[in-house]
Amino acid sequence: MGDIFLSVRGRVLLNVEALNMTESVGNYVKHRRVPVILPSNGYTVYFVPAISGESIAHGFQETLVKMAKRNGLNVCRLCEKGIFLKSTNVNVLSDAFLKDRSLNQWLNFDSSTWENLINIKKKKEKNRTIEEKNLLQKFESKDLPNALETAIIRDCIVEDVGGFMYAEKKLDAFSLGGVKRTSNFYTGYMIPVKEALENTVIEPQLHSRYALGTPFVQEQGQMIYYVELSSAVYTFSFDLDTRYIGKTTFSYGYVGNEVVDDRIERIKVTLDAVKRFLIEFTFGAKKTRFLPVIEWESLVIAISNDIWTVPSSSTKEYIENAEKKKKKVDYNTELFVYPKDGNFEEVIVNATEKAKERLEEK
C-alpha cells in the first residue's frame, strides 16, 4: 500500500464572522486576537483577528466522527459525542472504552498473566526475584504502553488519526509514566493574509434580549450585549500524513506495527472527512446566529508519497511558489489548484479521489 501525504493551503474570505471567541467581560464577548509581525521599514506588530488551530481541529474531528459512524468504523463513546478528552486519564478511559469489559480484557492480556504481574507488583522490591524484576520492568516500560496505544487505536479512529495523551503515572496497579500518540493531521491558526493585515478591523455589534412591554423585563429592562465581529481574507492550512494511521508509534521496538485490519478503509474515510470538512466549512463557533458569508478565493491541495507541504498562503504568490517548489522537490507530487483546475468542489473531490487511488499503489 502506498502511503500519502496530503497538504492543503488556501485563502478564504469571511465576512461578518465570530468563529472563534475568547472570554466574556461583563456583557462584552471578545474575538480571538493574535500578534502578527509584518516587515515594513523594519518590523511592525499588528494584533489581528484569528481562528485557532484548536477550533479547526475540533471541527475536523467532529466531521471524522460522522464519517466513521456512517461507514461502521470504531469510535469511542466520548468522541462520538464530540467530547475529545482523548484518553487523558483512567476515568476517561473507563467511560470511553470499558463499559462492558475489564481493563485486562480490553488490553488483550489474559487474566492469569495480569494477576501474576499484579502479585509481583505487590511484593516489596527486595523480595522480587531477578526474573520477576525483569518481567515487571519489561511489562511496564514496553508491553503495557504498547497494549494501551494498540487498544485505543483499535477502538477509536478519532484517537488513531488525531492522537491522544494518557498523562497519569499509573494504570491500575502498574507504573506507566504516560503514553503519547502524536496527531496524524496538522493545522494552525487562520490569520488575515499579508496584504490585508493593515486594514483588518474588529467591530463590536450591539444586541438585546427580552421583549419590552412584557412582565418579564419590568425590573431590569432589556438585556444588552456586544459581540465582536470581523471580516477578513484568512489563510488556511491543513496537512494529513497517513504513514502511522492504524499503526503504533510510542513504544520502542513496536513503532510502525499495524494493529488494525481496516487500515485502508480508515484512511479513505479520513480523506472523505477532509473533503466534507473543506466543502462544508464544518468548524467555528457562534454559527447559529453569526453564520459568516464564506467565499474561497483560492486553494491548493498537494498529494505526495512523502512529506511535501504547500507554501504558506499568507502571500498572494503562494500558488506560483508551490509550482516552483514542485519543480525542485517532487515526491510524485500532484497539485490540484482552485480556481485554475475547475470549480471549488470539483478540485477537492478530484484531489481526494486521487489520494485514494494512491493508497492502492505498491
matplotlib code that plots the C-alpha trace (Angstrom):
import matplotlib.pyplot as plt

x = [0.0, 1.3, 1.1, 0.3, 0.9, -1.9, -1.2, -3.8, -3.3, -5.9, -7.4, -10.9, -12.9, -15.0, -17.4, -19.1, -17.6, -17.5, -16.0, -13.5, -14.4, -12.4, -13.5, -16.6, -16.0, -19.4, -21.7, -18.9, -17.7, -14.3, -13.0, -9.7, -6.7, -3.1, 0.1, 1.5, 4.7, 4.8, 8.0, 7.5, 10.5, 11.7, 9.0, 5.6, 3.4, -0.4, -3.0, -5.4, -8.5, -7.7, -9.3, -7.3, -5.9, -7.8, -11.1, -10.2, -9.1, -12.3, -14.4, -12.4, -12.7, -16.4, -16.6, -14.4, -16.8, -19.8, -18.0, -16.6, -20.0, -21.6, -19.0, -19.2, -15.7, -14.9, -15.4, -15.2, -18.2, -16.8, -15.5, -18.8, -20.5, -17.9, -16.1, -12.5, -10.8, -8.7, -7.8, -6.4, -6.6, -8.1, -11.5, -11.7, -10.5, -13.2, -16.0, -14.8, -13.9, -14.5, -18.3, -18.7, -15.2, -12.3, -9.1, -7.0, -9.6, -9.6, -5.7, -5.7, -3.9, -5.3, -6.4, -3.7, -0.9, -2.5, -2.9, 0.6, 2.0, -0.2, 1.1, 4.7, 3.9, 2.5, 5.8, 8.4, 11.2, 13.8, 11.6, 11.3, 13.4, 15.6, 13.2, 10.3, 12.1, 12.9, 9.4, 7.8, 10.3, 9.6, 5.8, 5.7, 8.2, 7.2, 4.3, 1.8, 2.3, 2.1, -1.0, -2.7, -1.9, -3.0, -6.3, -7.1, -6.1, -8.2, -11.4, -11.3, -10.4, -10.5, -7.7, -5.9, -5.9, -6.0, -3.7, -4.1, -2.2, -2.5, -1.0, -1.3, 1.7, -0.2, -2.6, -4.4, -1.5, 1.3, 3.6, 3.3, 4.7, 2.3, 1.6, 1.5, 0.3, 1.0, -1.8, -1.6, -3.1, -1.8, -3.4, -2.8, -4.2, -6.1, -4.9, -5.5, -3.4, -0.3, -1.7, -4.8, -3.1, -3.0, -6.7, -8.2, -10.7, -12.7, -16.0, -18.4, -22.1, -24.9, -27.6, -30.5, -32.7, -36.1, -39.2, -40.3, -43.9, -43.9, -43.9, -40.5, -38.4, -40.2, -37.4, -34.2, -35.3, -33.8, -30.5, -28.0, -24.7, -21.9, -20.3, -17.1, -17.2, -14.6, -14.3, -11.0, -9.4, -7.9, -5.1, -6.0, -3.6, -4.2, -1.9, -2.6, 0.2, -1.2, 2.0, 1.0, -2.8, -3.6, 0.0, 1.6, 4.2, 5.0, 7.0, 10.5, 10.5, 6.8, 6.9, 5.2, 3.3, 0.0, -2.6, -5.9, -7.3, -9.2, -6.3, -7.1, -10.7, -9.7, -7.6, -10.2, -12.8, -10.4, -9.9, -13.7, -13.8, -11.2, -13.4, -16.5, -14.7, -13.4, -16.6, -19.0, -16.6, -17.6, -15.8, -16.1, -18.3, -21.5, -22.7, -26.3, -26.7, -23.4, -23.1, -20.4, -20.5, -17.9, -16.1, -12.9, -10.6, -8.1, -6.9, -4.0, -4.1, -0.9, -0.8, 2.6, 4.3, 6.3, 6.2, 5.6, 3.8, 2.3, 3.9, 2.1, -1.0, -0.1, 1.5, -0.6, 2.1, 1.7, 0.3, 3.3, 5.5, 4.0, 4.6, 8.2, 8.8, 7.4, 9.9, 12.8, 11.3, 9.0, 7.9, 5.5, 3.6, 0.4, -1.1, -4.8, -5.5, -8.6, -9.7, -7.1, -8.3, -12.1, -14.7, -14.1, -15.9, -14.5, -10.9, -11.4, -13.2, -10.6, -7.8, -9.3, -10.1, -6.5, -5.3, -7.5, -6.0, -2.5, -3.4, -3.7, -0.3, 2.5]
y = [0.0, 3.5, 5.9, 9.5, 13.0, 15.5, 19.2, 22.0, 25.7, 28.3, 31.8, 32.3, 35.5, 35.5, 38.5, 39.2, 36.2, 35.4, 31.9, 32.0, 34.0, 34.2, 35.5, 37.5, 40.7, 41.6, 41.8, 42.1, 39.0, 39.3, 37.8, 36.0, 38.2, 37.2, 39.3, 39.2, 40.8, 42.5, 43.8, 47.5, 49.7, 47.4, 45.3, 46.3, 44.3, 44.1, 42.5, 40.9, 38.6, 34.9, 31.4, 28.9, 25.6, 24.0, 25.3, 23.9, 20.5, 20.2, 20.8, 18.3, 15.6, 16.1, 15.6, 12.5, 11.0, 11.4, 9.8, 7.0, 6.1, 6.3, 3.7, 1.4, 2.2, 2.2, 5.5, 5.6, 6.6, 10.1, 11.0, 10.0, 12.7, 15.4, 15.2, 14.9, 14.3, 11.7, 9.1, 11.7, 9.5, 6.3, 7.8, 9.0, 5.5, 3.9, 6.0, 5.8, 2.1, -0.1, -0.2, -3.9, -5.3, -5.4, -3.5, -6.6, -7.9, -4.6, -4.6, -8.2, -9.7, -13.0, -13.0, -15.3, -13.2, -10.0, -11.4, -12.8, -9.3, -7.7, -10.1, -9.3, -5.6, -6.0, -7.6, -5.3, -4.8, -6.6, -9.7, -10.0, -12.5, -11.3, -13.0, -11.2, -7.8, -8.3, -9.4, -6.4, -3.9, -5.1, -5.1, -1.5, 0.0, -1.7, -4.2, -2.1, 1.2, -0.7, -2.5, 0.7, 2.5, -0.5, -0.8, 2.9, 2.8, -0.3, 1.1, 4.8, 6.1, 9.7, 9.0, 7.0, 9.9, 12.8, 11.4, 11.3, 11.8, 9.5, 11.7, 9.6, 7.9, 4.7, 2.4, 0.1, -1.2, -0.5, 2.4, 3.8, 7.3, 8.5, 7.4, 9.9, 9.5, 12.4, 13.5, 12.4, 15.7, 19.2, 22.5, 26.0, 29.5, 31.2, 34.8, 37.6, 37.4, 39.6, 42.4, 42.7, 42.9, 46.7, 47.0, 44.4, 45.6, 44.1, 45.8, 45.2, 44.9, 45.8, 43.2, 43.0, 40.3, 40.3, 42.0, 45.3, 45.5, 42.1, 41.4, 39.6, 42.8, 45.2, 45.2, 45.2, 46.3, 44.8, 42.9, 44.5, 42.8, 43.3, 40.6, 41.4, 40.6, 40.7, 40.5, 39.4, 37.2, 34.5, 31.9, 28.3, 25.3, 21.6, 18.6, 14.8, 12.2, 8.6, 6.8, 5.9, 5.6, 2.2, 1.7, 2.1, 4.8, 5.1, 2.1, 1.5, -1.8, -1.6, 1.5, 1.0, -2.2, -2.3, -3.1, -2.9, -4.9, -2.0, 0.5, 1.3, 1.9, 4.2, 6.3, 6.5, 7.6, 10.2, 11.6, 11.7, 13.7, 16.1, 16.5, 17.2, 19.4, 21.7, 21.9, 22.4, 24.5, 22.5, 24.4, 27.5, 28.9, 31.0, 29.9, 29.7, 33.5, 34.7, 32.5, 34.2, 34.9, 32.4, 32.6, 30.7, 32.8, 30.1, 26.7, 24.3, 20.6, 18.6, 14.8, 13.3, 10.0, 11.7, 14.9, 17.8, 20.9, 23.7, 27.0, 29.5, 31.2, 34.3, 35.7, 36.1, 34.3, 31.0, 29.1, 30.1, 29.3, 25.8, 25.2, 26.4, 24.1, 21.1, 21.7, 21.4, 18.9, 16.2, 13.1, 12.0, 15.2, 16.3, 19.7, 20.5, 24.2, 26.3, 28.2, 27.0, 23.4, 23.8, 24.8, 24.6, 21.3, 19.7, 20.4, 18.9, 15.8, 15.2, 15.5, 13.2, 10.6, 10.7, 10.3, 7.1, 5.8, 6.3, 4.1, 1.1, 1.6, -0.8]
z = [0.0, -0.9, 2.0, 1.0, 2.4, 1.8, 2.1, 1.9, 1.8, 0.9, 1.1, 2.3, 2.5, 5.7, 6.1, 9.4, 11.3, 15.0, 14.5, 17.4, 20.5, 23.8, 27.2, 28.1, 30.0, 31.5, 28.5, 26.0, 24.1, 22.6, 19.3, 19.4, 18.6, 17.9, 17.3, 13.8, 12.6, 9.1, 7.5, 6.8, 7.1, 9.9, 11.6, 12.7, 15.1, 14.5, 16.7, 14.3, 14.4, 14.3, 14.3, 16.4, 15.2, 18.2, 16.7, 13.3, 14.7, 16.8, 13.7, 11.6, 14.3, 14.6, 10.8, 11.1, 13.8, 11.5, 8.5, 10.7, 12.1, 8.7, 7.5, 10.5, 11.9, 15.7, 17.6, 21.4, 23.5, 24.3, 20.9, 19.3, 21.4, 20.4, 23.7, 22.7, 26.1, 24.2, 26.9, 29.3, 32.4, 33.8, 34.4, 30.8, 29.6, 31.7, 30.3, 26.7, 26.4, 29.5, 29.9, 29.3, 29.9, 32.3, 31.8, 31.1, 28.6, 26.8, 26.7, 25.5, 28.5, 29.8, 33.5, 34.8, 33.3, 34.6, 38.2, 38.2, 37.3, 40.0, 42.6, 41.6, 41.8, 45.3, 46.6, 48.1, 45.6, 47.7, 47.8, 44.0, 42.1, 39.2, 36.8, 38.4, 38.3, 34.6, 33.7, 35.5, 34.1, 30.5, 31.1, 32.5, 30.1, 26.8, 26.8, 28.8, 26.9, 23.6, 24.6, 25.7, 22.5, 20.5, 22.3, 21.8, 18.1, 17.6, 19.2, 18.2, 14.7, 16.1, 18.6, 15.9, 13.5, 15.9, 18.7, 22.5, 25.7, 28.7, 31.3, 34.6, 36.0, 36.8, 35.1, 37.6, 39.8, 37.3, 36.7, 33.3, 33.0, 30.4, 26.8, 23.9, 20.4, 18.1, 15.8, 12.2, 11.0, 11.4, 11.3, 12.6, 13.2, 10.4, 10.3, 7.8, 4.6, 4.4, 2.2, 4.4, 7.8, 8.0, 7.1, 9.4, 12.0, 14.8, 15.4, 18.4, 17.5, 19.9, 20.5, 23.0, 24.6, 26.1, 24.8, 26.2, 27.2, 28.9, 32.6, 32.3, 31.9, 34.3, 36.9, 34.7, 31.3, 28.1, 28.4, 26.0, 25.0, 22.5, 20.2, 18.4, 14.7, 12.0, 8.2, 6.5, 3.9, 6.1, 5.5, 5.8, 6.4, 6.9, 6.4, 6.7, 7.0, 6.6, 7.5, 11.0, 10.8, 12.2, 13.4, 16.8, 17.4, 21.1, 22.4, 21.1, 19.2, 18.3, 16.2, 12.8, 13.8, 12.0, 14.7, 12.8, 9.9, 8.3, 7.8, 4.1, 4.9, 7.9, 5.6, 2.9, 5.5, 6.8, 3.3, 2.9, 6.2, 4.8, 1.6, 3.6, 6.0, 3.3, 1.2, 4.1, 6.3, 9.3, 12.1, 14.2, 16.9, 17.1, 13.7, 14.7, 14.8, 13.3, 10.2, 8.1, 4.4, 3.1, -0.2, -1.0, -3.1, -3.9, -2.7, -3.4, -2.5, -2.9, -2.9, -2.4, -1.5, 1.2, 3.3, 0.9, 2.2, 0.1, 0.9, 3.1, 1.6, 3.5, 0.4, -2.8, -4.8, -2.9, -5.9, -8.0, -5.1, -4.9, -8.6, -8.3, -5.3, -7.2, -9.9, -7.4, -4.9, -6.1, -4.3, -7.0, -6.1, -7.8, -7.4, -7.5, -7.8, -7.4, -9.5, -12.1, -12.3, -12.0, -9.5, -5.8, -5.1, -8.2, -7.2, -3.7, -5.0, -7.6, -5.1, -2.6, -5.2, -6.5, -2.9, -2.6, -5.8, -4.4, -1.4, -3.7, -5.3, -4.3]

ax = plt.figure().add_subplot(projection="3d")
ax.plot(x, y, z, "-o")
ax.set_aspect("equal")
plt.show()
